[in-house]
Amino acid sequence: MLQPTKHSHPDRTVLNVALIALDVLKKKRLESYSTLMSTAKKRVSGGDILFLPAVNFLYLMGLIEYRPKTDSFEYVGPNETV
Protein backbone atom coordinates (compact mmCIF):
# COMPACT_ATOMS: atom_id res chain seq x y z
CA MET A 1 0.00 0.00 0.00
CA LEU A 2 1.30 3.46 -0.87
CA GLN A 3 -0.39 5.30 1.95
CA PRO A 4 1.68 5.09 5.12
CA THR A 5 0.00 4.28 8.41
CA LYS A 6 0.91 5.48 11.87
CA HIS A 7 3.01 2.34 12.29
CA SER A 8 5.06 2.88 9.10
CA HIS A 9 8.54 4.26 9.41
CA PRO A 10 8.68 7.29 7.06
CA ASP A 11 11.98 6.23 5.54
CA ARG A 12 10.84 2.65 4.85
CA THR A 13 7.99 3.31 2.43
CA VAL A 14 7.52 2.86 -1.30
CA LEU A 15 7.14 6.62 -1.71
CA ASN A 16 10.51 7.30 -0.07
CA VAL A 17 12.32 4.76 -2.26
CA ALA A 18 10.56 6.21 -5.31
CA LEU A 19 11.79 9.69 -4.37
CA ILE A 20 15.34 8.42 -3.94
CA ALA A 21 15.25 6.72 -7.35
CA LEU A 22 13.71 9.80 -8.93
CA ASP A 23 16.41 12.01 -7.43
CA VAL A 24 19.15 9.83 -8.92
CA LEU A 25 17.43 9.65 -12.31
CA LYS A 26 16.82 13.40 -12.48
CA LYS A 27 20.52 14.05 -11.92
CA LYS A 28 21.88 11.44 -14.34
CA ARG A 29 18.89 11.00 -16.72
CA LEU A 30 19.87 7.33 -17.34
CA GLU A 31 20.93 4.78 -14.73
CA SER A 32 21.39 1.03 -14.79
CA TYR A 33 19.02 -1.28 -12.92
CA SER A 34 21.74 -2.65 -10.65
CA THR A 35 23.11 0.77 -9.71
CA LEU A 36 19.67 2.13 -8.92
CA MET A 37 18.84 -0.92 -6.82
CA SER A 38 22.13 -0.76 -4.91
CA THR A 39 21.45 2.93 -4.16
CA ALA A 40 18.07 1.99 -2.71
CA LYS A 41 19.69 -0.78 -0.63
CA LYS A 42 22.32 1.59 0.75
CA ARG A 43 20.01 4.44 1.65
CA VAL A 44 16.97 2.54 3.00
CA SER A 45 16.74 -0.46 5.27
CA GLY A 46 14.73 -2.97 3.22
CA GLY A 47 15.25 -0.94 0.05
CA ASP A 48 15.76 -4.06 -2.03
CA ILE A 49 12.20 -5.20 -1.22
CA LEU A 50 10.68 -1.76 -1.81
CA PHE A 51 12.61 -1.12 -5.03
CA LEU A 52 10.31 -2.87 -7.52
CA PRO A 53 7.08 -1.35 -6.17
CA ALA A 54 8.76 2.06 -6.25
CA VAL A 55 9.88 1.59 -9.86
CA ASN A 56 6.40 0.38 -10.81
CA PHE A 57 4.90 3.47 -9.19
CA LEU A 58 7.23 5.80 -11.11
CA TYR A 59 6.50 3.98 -14.36
CA LEU A 60 2.74 4.23 -13.84
CA MET A 61 3.11 7.94 -13.13
CA GLY A 62 4.87 8.31 -16.50
CA LEU A 63 8.12 9.57 -15.01
CA ILE A 64 10.48 6.78 -16.06
CA GLU A 65 10.92 4.29 -18.89
CA TYR A 66 12.78 0.98 -18.84
CA ARG A 67 15.31 0.35 -21.63
CA PRO A 68 15.74 -3.45 -21.89
CA LYS A 69 18.61 -3.27 -24.36
CA THR A 70 20.85 -1.55 -21.81
CA ASP A 71 19.01 -2.81 -18.69
CA SER A 72 18.55 0.73 -17.44
CA PHE A 73 15.93 3.28 -16.48
CA GLU A 74 15.56 6.68 -18.13
CA TYR A 75 13.88 9.73 -16.65
CA VAL A 76 11.24 10.98 -19.11
CA GLY A 77 9.17 13.21 -16.84
CA PRO A 78 8.94 16.99 -16.93
CA ASN A 79 12.28 18.81 -16.98
CA GLU A 80 11.56 21.33 -14.28
CA THR A 81 14.23 22.52 -11.89
CA VAL A 82 13.22 23.14 -8.32
PDB file of N, CA, C and O in Angstrom:
ATOM      1  N   MET A   1       0.833  -1.173   0.000  1.00  0.00           N
ATOM      2  CA  MET A   1       0.000   0.000   0.000  1.00  0.00           C
ATOM      3  C   MET A   1       0.886   1.248   0.000  1.00  0.00           C
ATOM      4  O   MET A   1       1.898   1.295   0.699  1.00  0.00           O
ATOM      5  N   LEU A   2       0.510   2.233  -0.769  1.00  0.00           N
ATOM      6  CA  LEU A   2       1.297   3.456  -0.872  1.00  0.00           C
ATOM      7  C   LEU A   2       1.079   4.404   0.294  1.00  0.00           C
ATOM      8  O   LEU A   2       1.983   5.152   0.666  1.00  0.00           O
ATOM      9  N   GLN A   3      -0.101   4.379   0.865  1.00  0.00           N
ATOM     10  CA  GLN A   3      -0.392   5.301   1.946  1.00  0.00           C
ATOM     11  C   GLN A   3       0.193   4.770   3.255  1.00  0.00           C
ATOM     12  O   GLN A   3      -0.178   3.687   3.708  1.00  0.00           O
ATOM     13  N   PRO A   4       1.095   5.523   3.854  1.00  0.00           N
ATOM     14  CA  PRO A   4       1.684   5.086   5.116  1.00  0.00           C
ATOM     15  C   PRO A   4       0.659   5.125   6.251  1.00  0.00           C
ATOM     16  O   PRO A   4      -0.271   5.931   6.231  1.00  0.00           O
ATOM     17  N   THR A   5       0.836   4.264   7.220  1.00  0.00           N
ATOM     18  CA  THR A   5       0.002   4.276   8.412  1.00  0.00           C
ATOM     19  C   THR A   5       0.809   4.856   9.559  1.00  0.00           C
ATOM     20  O   THR A   5       1.972   5.221   9.389  1.00  0.00           O
ATOM     21  N   LYS A   6       0.191   4.939  10.726  1.00  0.00           N
ATOM     22  CA  LYS A   6       0.912   5.485  11.873  1.00  0.00           C
ATOM     23  C   LYS A   6       2.029   4.548  12.344  1.00  0.00           C
ATOM     24  O   LYS A   6       2.910   4.958  13.100  1.00  0.00           O
ATOM     25  N   HIS A   7       1.989   3.301  11.898  1.00  0.00           N
ATOM     26  CA  HIS A   7       3.009   2.338  12.287  1.00  0.00           C
ATOM     27  C   HIS A   7       4.153   2.251  11.272  1.00  0.00           C
ATOM     28  O   HIS A   7       5.150   1.577  11.530  1.00  0.00           O
ATOM     29  N   SER A   8       4.027   2.912  10.142  1.00  0.00           N
ATOM     30  CA  SER A   8       5.060   2.876   9.103  1.00  0.00           C
ATOM     31  C   SER A   8       6.188   3.844   9.442  1.00  0.00           C
ATOM     32  O   SER A   8       5.953   4.982   9.850  1.00  0.00           O
ATOM     33  N   HIS A   9       7.392   3.375   9.266  1.00  0.00           N
ATOM     34  CA  HIS A   9       8.542   4.263   9.414  1.00  0.00           C
ATOM     35  C   HIS A   9       8.620   5.111   8.144  1.00  0.00           C
ATOM     36  O   HIS A   9       8.591   4.552   7.047  1.00  0.00           O
ATOM     37  N   PRO A  10       8.717   6.426   8.251  1.00  0.00           N
ATOM     38  CA  PRO A  10       8.675   7.294   7.063  1.00  0.00           C
ATOM     39  C   PRO A  10       9.751   6.999   6.024  1.00  0.00           C
ATOM     40  O   PRO A  10       9.540   7.220   4.832  1.00  0.00           O
ATOM     41  N   ASP A  11      10.900   6.503   6.468  1.00  0.00           N
ATOM     42  CA  ASP A  11      11.984   6.226   5.536  1.00  0.00           C
ATOM     43  C   ASP A  11      11.856   4.860   4.876  1.00  0.00           C
ATOM     44  O   ASP A  11      12.558   4.584   3.903  1.00  0.00           O
ATOM     45  N   ARG A  12      10.989   4.011   5.373  1.00  0.00           N
ATOM     46  CA  ARG A  12      10.843   2.653   4.846  1.00  0.00           C
ATOM     47  C   ARG A  12       9.512   2.476   4.129  1.00  0.00           C
ATOM     48  O   ARG A  12       8.767   1.536   4.405  1.00  0.00           O
ATOM     49  N   THR A  13       9.221   3.388   3.206  1.00  0.00           N
ATOM     50  CA  THR A  13       7.987   3.314   2.431  1.00  0.00           C
ATOM     51  C   THR A  13       8.313   3.308   0.946  1.00  0.00           C
ATOM     52  O   THR A  13       9.411   3.683   0.536  1.00  0.00           O
ATOM     53  N   VAL A  14       7.352   2.880   0.152  1.00  0.00           N
ATOM     54  CA  VAL A  14       7.517   2.858  -1.298  1.00  0.00           C
ATOM     55  C   VAL A  14       7.723   4.286  -1.821  1.00  0.00           C
ATOM     56  O   VAL A  14       8.522   4.506  -2.732  1.00  0.00           O
ATOM     57  N   LEU A  15       7.015   5.234  -1.254  1.00  0.00           N
ATOM     58  CA  LEU A  15       7.144   6.621  -1.712  1.00  0.00           C
ATOM     59  C   LEU A  15       8.547   7.171  -1.470  1.00  0.00           C
ATOM     60  O   LEU A  15       9.075   7.901  -2.308  1.00  0.00           O
ATOM     61  N   ASN A  16       9.152   6.833  -0.347  1.00  0.00           N
ATOM     62  CA  ASN A  16      10.506   7.298  -0.074  1.00  0.00           C
ATOM     63  C   ASN A  16      11.512   6.699  -1.049  1.00  0.00           C
ATOM     64  O   ASN A  16      12.377   7.411  -1.558  1.00  0.00           O
ATOM     65  N   VAL A  17      11.408   5.411  -1.312  1.00  0.00           N
ATOM     66  CA  VAL A  17      12.322   4.763  -2.259  1.00  0.00           C
ATOM     67  C   VAL A  17      12.105   5.323  -3.663  1.00  0.00           C
ATOM     68  O   VAL A  17      13.060   5.493  -4.420  1.00  0.00           O
ATOM     69  N   ALA A  18      10.856   5.608  -4.009  1.00  0.00           N
ATOM     70  CA  ALA A  18      10.564   6.208  -5.309  1.00  0.00           C
ATOM     71  C   ALA A  18      11.202   7.591  -5.423  1.00  0.00           C
ATOM     72  O   ALA A  18      11.724   7.945  -6.480  1.00  0.00           O
ATOM     73  N   LEU A  19      11.165   8.367  -4.355  1.00  0.00           N
ATOM     74  CA  LEU A  19      11.793   9.691  -4.365  1.00  0.00           C
ATOM     75  C   LEU A  19      13.307   9.602  -4.485  1.00  0.00           C
ATOM     76  O   LEU A  19      13.929  10.427  -5.154  1.00  0.00           O
ATOM     77  N   ILE A  20      13.897   8.612  -3.843  1.00  0.00           N
ATOM     78  CA  ILE A  20      15.343   8.417  -3.944  1.00  0.00           C
ATOM     79  C   ILE A  20      15.722   8.049  -5.382  1.00  0.00           C
ATOM     80  O   ILE A  20      16.671   8.601  -5.938  1.00  0.00           O
ATOM     81  N   ALA A  21      14.979   7.121  -5.974  1.00  0.00           N
ATOM     82  CA  ALA A  21      15.251   6.718  -7.353  1.00  0.00           C
ATOM     83  C   ALA A  21      15.032   7.888  -8.311  1.00  0.00           C
ATOM     84  O   ALA A  21      15.804   8.080  -9.251  1.00  0.00           O
ATOM     85  N   LEU A  22      13.998   8.654  -8.074  1.00  0.00           N
ATOM     86  CA  LEU A  22      13.705   9.801  -8.928  1.00  0.00           C
ATOM     87  C   LEU A  22      14.792  10.865  -8.821  1.00  0.00           C
ATOM     88  O   LEU A  22      15.138  11.506  -9.813  1.00  0.00           O
ATOM     89  N   ASP A  23      15.321  11.052  -7.632  1.00  0.00           N
ATOM     90  CA  ASP A  23      16.408  12.010  -7.427  1.00  0.00           C
ATOM     91  C   ASP A  23      17.647  11.600  -8.218  1.00  0.00           C
ATOM     92  O   ASP A  23      18.282  12.439  -8.857  1.00  0.00           O
ATOM     93  N   VAL A  24      17.986  10.329  -8.178  1.00  0.00           N
ATOM     94  CA  VAL A  24      19.151   9.831  -8.924  1.00  0.00           C
ATOM     95  C   VAL A  24      18.915   9.963 -10.431  1.00  0.00           C
ATOM     96  O   VAL A  24      19.805  10.383 -11.171  1.00  0.00           O
ATOM     97  N   LEU A  25      17.721   9.604 -10.871  1.00  0.00           N
ATOM     98  CA  LEU A  25      17.429   9.652 -12.308  1.00  0.00           C
ATOM     99  C   LEU A  25      17.334  11.082 -12.836  1.00  0.00           C
ATOM    100  O   LEU A  25      17.679  11.330 -13.991  1.00  0.00           O
ATOM    101  N   LYS A  26      16.884  12.006 -12.031  1.00  0.00           N
ATOM    102  CA  LYS A  26      16.824  13.400 -12.476  1.00  0.00           C
ATOM    103  C   LYS A  26      18.225  13.967 -12.669  1.00  0.00           C
ATOM    104  O   LYS A  26      18.456  14.772 -13.571  1.00  0.00           O
ATOM    105  N   LYS A  27      19.149  13.549 -11.828  1.00  0.00           N
ATOM    106  CA  LYS A  27      20.522  14.050 -11.924  1.00  0.00           C
ATOM    107  C   LYS A  27      21.265  13.444 -13.106  1.00  0.00           C
ATOM    108  O   LYS A  27      21.985  14.145 -13.817  1.00  0.00           O
ATOM    109  N   LYS A  28      21.091  12.129 -13.321  1.00  0.00           N
ATOM    110  CA  LYS A  28      21.879  11.441 -14.342  1.00  0.00           C
ATOM    111  C   LYS A  28      21.116  11.141 -15.624  1.00  0.00           C
ATOM    112  O   LYS A  28      21.725  10.824 -16.646  1.00  0.00           O
ATOM    113  N   ARG A  29      19.793  11.236 -15.582  1.00  0.00           N
ATOM    114  CA  ARG A  29      18.885  10.997 -16.715  1.00  0.00           C
ATOM    115  C   ARG A  29      18.781   9.517 -17.108  1.00  0.00           C
ATOM    116  O   ARG A  29      17.709   9.073 -17.520  1.00  0.00           O
ATOM    117  N   LEU A  30      19.857   8.754 -16.991  1.00  0.00           N
ATOM    118  CA  LEU A  30      19.873   7.334 -17.342  1.00  0.00           C
ATOM    119  C   LEU A  30      20.738   6.603 -16.319  1.00  0.00           C
ATOM    120  O   LEU A  30      21.874   6.997 -16.056  1.00  0.00           O
ATOM    121  N   GLU A  31      20.185   5.529 -15.744  1.00  0.00           N
ATOM    122  CA  GLU A  31      20.929   4.779 -14.727  1.00  0.00           C
ATOM    123  C   GLU A  31      20.602   3.298 -14.866  1.00  0.00           C
ATOM    124  O   GLU A  31      19.469   2.925 -15.169  1.00  0.00           O
ATOM    125  N   SER A  32      21.599   2.471 -14.644  1.00  0.00           N
ATOM    126  CA  SER A  32      21.393   1.027 -14.787  1.00  0.00           C
ATOM    127  C   SER A  32      20.532   0.492 -13.639  1.00  0.00           C
ATOM    128  O   SER A  32      20.460   1.082 -12.561  1.00  0.00           O
ATOM    129  N   TYR A  33      19.896  -0.621 -13.903  1.00  0.00           N
ATOM    130  CA  TYR A  33      19.022  -1.276 -12.923  1.00  0.00           C
ATOM    131  C   TYR A  33      19.803  -1.601 -11.656  1.00  0.00           C
ATOM    132  O   TYR A  33      19.354  -1.305 -10.549  1.00  0.00           O
ATOM    133  N   SER A  34      20.960  -2.204 -11.820  1.00  0.00           N
ATOM    134  CA  SER A  34      21.737  -2.651 -10.652  1.00  0.00           C
ATOM    135  C   SER A  34      22.238  -1.476  -9.813  1.00  0.00           C
ATOM    136  O   SER A  34      22.254  -1.560  -8.585  1.00  0.00           O
ATOM    137  N   THR A  35      22.642  -0.399 -10.451  1.00  0.00           N
ATOM    138  CA  THR A  35      23.112   0.770  -9.712  1.00  0.00           C
ATOM    139  C   THR A  35      21.975   1.426  -8.942  1.00  0.00           C
ATOM    140  O   THR A  35      22.145   1.835  -7.793  1.00  0.00           O
ATOM    141  N   LEU A  36      20.822   1.523  -9.578  1.00  0.00           N
ATOM    142  CA  LEU A  36      19.672   2.129  -8.918  1.00  0.00           C
ATOM    143  C   LEU A  36      19.210   1.275  -7.735  1.00  0.00           C
ATOM    144  O   LEU A  36      18.826   1.804  -6.692  1.00  0.00           O
ATOM    145  N   MET A  37      19.248  -0.032  -7.904  1.00  0.00           N
ATOM    146  CA  MET A  37      18.844  -0.918  -6.816  1.00  0.00           C
ATOM    147  C   MET A  37      19.844  -0.873  -5.659  1.00  0.00           C
ATOM    148  O   MET A  37      19.449  -0.878  -4.493  1.00  0.00           O
ATOM    149  N   SER A  38      21.128  -0.828  -5.980  1.00  0.00           N
ATOM    150  CA  SER A  38      22.125  -0.759  -4.908  1.00  0.00           C
ATOM    151  C   SER A  38      22.031   0.568  -4.151  1.00  0.00           C
ATOM    152  O   SER A  38      22.298   0.611  -2.951  1.00  0.00           O
ATOM    153  N   THR A  39      21.658   1.639  -4.830  1.00  0.00           N
ATOM    154  CA  THR A  39      21.452   2.925  -4.161  1.00  0.00           C
ATOM    155  C   THR A  39      20.289   2.826  -3.183  1.00  0.00           C
ATOM    156  O   THR A  39      20.369   3.336  -2.065  1.00  0.00           O
ATOM    157  N   ALA A  40      19.219   2.178  -3.595  1.00  0.00           N
ATOM    158  CA  ALA A  40      18.068   1.988  -2.709  1.00  0.00           C
ATOM    159  C   ALA A  40      18.437   1.126  -1.507  1.00  0.00           C
ATOM    160  O   ALA A  40      17.996   1.399  -0.390  1.00  0.00           O
ATOM    161  N   LYS A  41      19.241   0.087  -1.724  1.00  0.00           N
ATOM    162  CA  LYS A  41      19.686  -0.783  -0.626  1.00  0.00           C
ATOM    163  C   LYS A  41      20.534  -0.022   0.380  1.00  0.00           C
ATOM    164  O   LYS A  41      20.392  -0.212   1.588  1.00  0.00           O
ATOM    165  N   LYS A  42      21.417   0.842  -0.118  1.00  0.00           N
ATOM    166  CA  LYS A  42      22.319   1.586   0.755  1.00  0.00           C
ATOM    167  C   LYS A  42      21.585   2.627   1.589  1.00  0.00           C
ATOM    168  O   LYS A  42      21.891   2.811   2.768  1.00  0.00           O
ATOM    169  N   ARG A  43      20.633   3.297   0.990  1.00  0.00           N
ATOM    170  CA  ARG A  43      20.009   4.437   1.653  1.00  0.00           C
ATOM    171  C   ARG A  43      18.791   4.095   2.497  1.00  0.00           C
ATOM    172  O   ARG A  43      18.397   4.881   3.358  1.00  0.00           O
ATOM    173  N   VAL A  44      18.182   2.917   2.260  1.00  0.00           N
ATOM    174  CA  VAL A  44      16.972   2.545   2.997  1.00  0.00           C
ATOM    175  C   VAL A  44      17.092   1.102   3.481  1.00  0.00           C
ATOM    176  O   VAL A  44      17.457   0.207   2.718  1.00  0.00           O
ATOM    177  N   SER A  45      16.785   0.895   4.740  1.00  0.00           N
ATOM    178  CA  SER A  45      16.736  -0.460   5.267  1.00  0.00           C
ATOM    179  C   SER A  45      15.543  -1.173   4.635  1.00  0.00           C
ATOM    180  O   SER A  45      14.408  -0.721   4.784  1.00  0.00           O
ATOM    181  N   GLY A  46      15.778  -2.260   3.944  1.00  0.00           N
ATOM    182  CA  GLY A  46      14.732  -2.967   3.224  1.00  0.00           C
ATOM    183  C   GLY A  46      14.469  -2.374   1.853  1.00  0.00           C
ATOM    184  O   GLY A  46      13.425  -2.630   1.253  1.00  0.00           O
ATOM    185  N   GLY A  47      15.407  -1.585   1.352  1.00  0.00           N
ATOM    186  CA  GLY A  47      15.253  -0.935   0.053  1.00  0.00           C
ATOM    187  C   GLY A  47      15.187  -1.906  -1.108  1.00  0.00           C
ATOM    188  O   GLY A  47      14.579  -1.606  -2.136  1.00  0.00           O
ATOM    189  N   ASP A  48      15.809  -3.071  -0.955  1.00  0.00           N
ATOM    190  CA  ASP A  48      15.756  -4.061  -2.035  1.00  0.00           C
ATOM    191  C   ASP A  48      14.348  -4.619  -2.215  1.00  0.00           C
ATOM    192  O   ASP A  48      13.959  -4.960  -3.332  1.00  0.00           O
ATOM    193  N   ILE A  49      13.585  -4.716  -1.137  1.00  0.00           N
ATOM    194  CA  ILE A  49      12.205  -5.201  -1.221  1.00  0.00           C
ATOM    195  C   ILE A  49      11.281  -4.116  -1.767  1.00  0.00           C
ATOM    196  O   ILE A  49      10.352  -4.410  -2.519  1.00  0.00           O
ATOM    197  N   LEU A  50      11.530  -2.883  -1.398  1.00  0.00           N
ATOM    198  CA  LEU A  50      10.680  -1.765  -1.811  1.00  0.00           C
ATOM    199  C   LEU A  50      11.033  -1.230  -3.192  1.00  0.00           C
ATOM    200  O   LEU A  50      10.301  -0.406  -3.739  1.00  0.00           O
ATOM    201  N   PHE A  51      12.142  -1.685  -3.761  1.00  0.00           N
ATOM    202  CA  PHE A  51      12.615  -1.123  -5.028  1.00  0.00           C
ATOM    203  C   PHE A  51      11.641  -1.356  -6.184  1.00  0.00           C
ATOM    204  O   PHE A  51      11.289  -0.408  -6.886  1.00  0.00           O
ATOM    205  N   LEU A  52      11.204  -2.589  -6.394  1.00  0.00           N
ATOM    206  CA  LEU A  52      10.307  -2.871  -7.516  1.00  0.00           C
ATOM    207  C   LEU A  52       8.958  -2.163  -7.411  1.00  0.00           C
ATOM    208  O   LEU A  52       8.491  -1.621  -8.413  1.00  0.00           O
ATOM    209  N   PRO A  53       8.313  -2.141  -6.249  1.00  0.00           N
ATOM    210  CA  PRO A  53       7.076  -1.354  -6.169  1.00  0.00           C
ATOM    211  C   PRO A  53       7.307   0.135  -6.435  1.00  0.00           C
ATOM    212  O   PRO A  53       6.451   0.803  -7.014  1.00  0.00           O
ATOM    213  N   ALA A  54       8.452   0.649  -6.016  1.00  0.00           N
ATOM    214  CA  ALA A  54       8.758   2.062  -6.255  1.00  0.00           C
ATOM    215  C   ALA A  54       8.965   2.335  -7.741  1.00  0.00           C
ATOM    216  O   ALA A  54       8.494   3.346  -8.262  1.00  0.00           O
ATOM    217  N   VAL A  55       9.661   1.443  -8.414  1.00  0.00           N
ATOM    218  CA  VAL A  55       9.882   1.593  -9.856  1.00  0.00           C
ATOM    219  C   VAL A  55       8.555   1.464 -10.607  1.00  0.00           C
ATOM    220  O   VAL A  55       8.297   2.212 -11.551  1.00  0.00           O
ATOM    221  N   ASN A  56       7.720   0.520 -10.188  1.00  0.00           N
ATOM    222  CA  ASN A  56       6.398   0.379 -10.806  1.00  0.00           C
ATOM    223  C   ASN A  56       5.571   1.648 -10.629  1.00  0.00           C
ATOM    224  O   ASN A  56       4.889   2.082 -11.557  1.00  0.00           O
ATOM    225  N   PHE A  57       5.631   2.234  -9.459  1.00  0.00           N
ATOM    226  CA  PHE A  57       4.903   3.472  -9.190  1.00  0.00           C
ATOM    227  C   PHE A  57       5.381   4.597 -10.107  1.00  0.00           C
ATOM    228  O   PHE A  57       4.565   5.317 -10.682  1.00  0.00           O
ATOM    229  N   LEU A  58       6.690   4.749 -10.246  1.00  0.00           N
ATOM    230  CA  LEU A  58       7.234   5.805 -11.107  1.00  0.00           C
ATOM    231  C   LEU A  58       6.877   5.565 -12.569  1.00  0.00           C
ATOM    232  O   LEU A  58       6.613   6.513 -13.309  1.00  0.00           O
ATOM    233  N   TYR A  59       6.868   4.307 -12.984  1.00  0.00           N
ATOM    234  CA  TYR A  59       6.497   3.982 -14.359  1.00  0.00           C
ATOM    235  C   TYR A  59       5.022   4.305 -14.618  1.00  0.00           C
ATOM    236  O   TYR A  59       4.680   4.877 -15.653  1.00  0.00           O
ATOM    237  N   LEU A  60       4.163   3.940 -13.686  1.00  0.00           N
ATOM    238  CA  LEU A  60       2.738   4.226 -13.836  1.00  0.00           C
ATOM    239  C   LEU A  60       2.451   5.727 -13.829  1.00  0.00           C
ATOM    240  O   LEU A  60       1.487   6.179 -14.448  1.00  0.00           O
ATOM    241  N   MET A  61       3.265   6.481 -13.147  1.00  0.00           N
ATOM    242  CA  MET A  61       3.105   7.939 -13.132  1.00  0.00           C
ATOM    243  C   MET A  61       3.651   8.582 -14.407  1.00  0.00           C
ATOM    244  O   MET A  61       3.459   9.778 -14.628  1.00  0.00           O
ATOM    245  N   GLY A  62       4.327   7.801 -15.244  1.00  0.00           N
ATOM    246  CA  GLY A  62       4.867   8.310 -16.500  1.00  0.00           C
ATOM    247  C   GLY A  62       6.153   9.092 -16.343  1.00  0.00           C
ATOM    248  O   GLY A  62       6.482   9.927 -17.185  1.00  0.00           O
ATOM    249  N   LEU A  63       6.884   8.828 -15.271  1.00  0.00           N
ATOM    250  CA  LEU A  63       8.120   9.570 -15.014  1.00  0.00           C
ATOM    251  C   LEU A  63       9.370   8.853 -15.498  1.00  0.00           C
ATOM    252  O   LEU A  63      10.386   9.496 -15.764  1.00  0.00           O
ATOM    253  N   ILE A  64       9.313   7.531 -15.616  1.00  0.00           N
ATOM    254  CA  ILE A  64      10.482   6.781 -16.057  1.00  0.00           C
ATOM    255  C   ILE A  64      10.086   5.775 -17.130  1.00  0.00           C
ATOM    256  O   ILE A  64       8.921   5.402 -17.261  1.00  0.00           O
ATOM    257  N   GLU A  65      11.081   5.349 -17.887  1.00  0.00           N
ATOM    258  CA  GLU A  65      10.924   4.289 -18.893  1.00  0.00           C
ATOM    259  C   GLU A  65      12.052   3.287 -18.681  1.00  0.00           C
ATOM    260  O   GLU A  65      13.160   3.660 -18.294  1.00  0.00           O
ATOM    261  N   TYR A  66      11.764   2.021 -18.936  1.00  0.00           N
ATOM    262  CA  TYR A  66      12.781   0.982 -18.842  1.00  0.00           C
ATOM    263  C   TYR A  66      13.331   0.702 -20.230  1.00  0.00           C
ATOM    264  O   TYR A  66      12.562   0.528 -21.175  1.00  0.00           O
ATOM    265  N   ARG A  67      14.637   0.656 -20.368  1.00  0.00           N
ATOM    266  CA  ARG A  67      15.309   0.347 -21.628  1.00  0.00           C
ATOM    267  C   ARG A  67      15.928  -1.045 -21.514  1.00  0.00           C
ATOM    268  O   ARG A  67      17.004  -1.196 -20.935  1.00  0.00           O
ATOM    269  N   PRO A  68      15.252  -2.075 -22.067  1.00  0.00           N
ATOM    270  CA  PRO A  68      15.736  -3.455 -21.891  1.00  0.00           C
ATOM    271  C   PRO A  68      17.073  -3.743 -22.575  1.00  0.00           C
ATOM    272  O   PRO A  68      17.827  -4.609 -22.133  1.00  0.00           O
ATOM    273  N   LYS A  69      17.359  -3.024 -23.642  1.00  0.00           N
ATOM    274  CA  LYS A  69      18.612  -3.267 -24.359  1.00  0.00           C
ATOM    275  C   LYS A  69      19.832  -2.977 -23.479  1.00  0.00           C
ATOM    276  O   LYS A  69      20.831  -3.695 -23.533  1.00  0.00           O
ATOM    277  N   THR A  70      19.740  -1.936 -22.682  1.00  0.00           N
ATOM    278  CA  THR A  70      20.854  -1.546 -21.810  1.00  0.00           C
ATOM    279  C   THR A  70      20.584  -1.883 -20.345  1.00  0.00           C
ATOM    280  O   THR A  70      21.422  -1.610 -19.486  1.00  0.00           O
ATOM    281  N   ASP A  71      19.413  -2.479 -20.046  1.00  0.00           N
ATOM    282  CA  ASP A  71      19.006  -2.810 -18.685  1.00  0.00           C
ATOM    283  C   ASP A  71      19.120  -1.593 -17.776  1.00  0.00           C
ATOM    284  O   ASP A  71      19.767  -1.637 -16.729  1.00  0.00           O
ATOM    285  N   SER A  72      18.474  -0.500 -18.199  1.00  0.00           N
ATOM    286  CA  SER A  72      18.549   0.734 -17.441  1.00  0.00           C
ATOM    287  C   SER A  72      17.216   1.470 -17.459  1.00  0.00           C
ATOM    288  O   SER A  72      16.326   1.169 -18.254  1.00  0.00           O
ATOM    289  N   PHE A  73      17.105   2.435 -16.568  1.00  0.00           N
ATOM    290  CA  PHE A  73      15.930   3.281 -16.479  1.00  0.00           C
ATOM    291  C   PHE A  73      16.293   4.678 -16.957  1.00  0.00           C
ATOM    292  O   PHE A  73      17.399   5.164 -16.719  1.00  0.00           O
ATOM    293  N   GLU A  74      15.344   5.316 -17.633  1.00  0.00           N
ATOM    294  CA  GLU A  74      15.555   6.681 -18.133  1.00  0.00           C
ATOM    295  C   GLU A  74      14.459   7.573 -17.580  1.00  0.00           C
ATOM    296  O   GLU A  74      13.286   7.199 -17.565  1.00  0.00           O
ATOM    297  N   TYR A  75      14.848   8.748 -17.128  1.00  0.00           N
ATOM    298  CA  TYR A  75      13.885   9.727 -16.652  1.00  0.00           C
ATOM    299  C   TYR A  75      13.268  10.410 -17.857  1.00  0.00           C
ATOM    300  O   TYR A  75      13.987  10.972 -18.685  1.00  0.00           O
ATOM    301  N   VAL A  76      11.942  10.371 -17.970  1.00  0.00           N
ATOM    302  CA  VAL A  76      11.243  10.982 -19.115  1.00  0.00           C
ATOM    303  C   VAL A  76      10.188  11.978 -18.659  1.00  0.00           C
ATOM    304  O   VAL A  76       9.399  12.454 -19.475  1.00  0.00           O
ATOM    305  N   GLY A  77      10.161  12.298 -17.382  1.00  0.00           N
ATOM    306  CA  GLY A  77       9.168  13.214 -16.836  1.00  0.00           C
ATOM    307  C   GLY A  77       9.477  14.648 -17.204  1.00  0.00           C
ATOM    308  O   GLY A  77      10.390  14.913 -17.986  1.00  0.00           O
ATOM    309  N   PRO A  78       8.716  15.575 -16.642  1.00  0.00           N
ATOM    310  CA  PRO A  78       8.938  16.989 -16.927  1.00  0.00           C
ATOM    311  C   PRO A  78      10.336  17.448 -16.497  1.00  0.00           C
ATOM    312  O   PRO A  78      10.860  16.989 -15.482  1.00  0.00           O
ATOM    313  N   ASN A  79      10.915  18.329 -17.252  1.00  0.00           N
ATOM    314  CA  ASN A  79      12.278  18.808 -16.977  1.00  0.00           C
ATOM    315  C   ASN A  79      12.265  20.115 -16.207  1.00  0.00           C
ATOM    316  O   ASN A  79      12.859  21.102 -16.641  1.00  0.00           O
ATOM    317  N   GLU A  80      11.597  20.126 -15.075  1.00  0.00           N
ATOM    318  CA  GLU A  80      11.564  21.330 -14.281  1.00  0.00           C
ATOM    319  C   GLU A  80      12.650  21.294 -13.214  1.00  0.00           C
ATOM    320  O   GLU A  80      12.961  20.235 -12.670  1.00  0.00           O
ATOM    321  N   THR A  81      13.209  22.426 -12.926  1.00  0.00           N
ATOM    322  CA  THR A  81      14.227  22.519 -11.890  1.00  0.00           C
ATOM    323  C   THR A  81      13.595  23.191 -10.680  1.00  0.00           C
ATOM    324  O   THR A  81      12.911  24.208 -10.796  1.00  0.00           O
ATOM    325  N   VAL A  82      13.838  22.606  -9.534  1.00  0.00           N
ATOM    326  CA  VAL A  82      13.220  23.140  -8.321  1.00  0.00           C
ATOM    327  C   VAL A  82      14.289  23.702  -7.432  1.00  0.00           C
ATOM    328  O   VAL A  82      13.989  24.206  -6.350  1.00  0.00           O
TER     329      VAL A  82
END
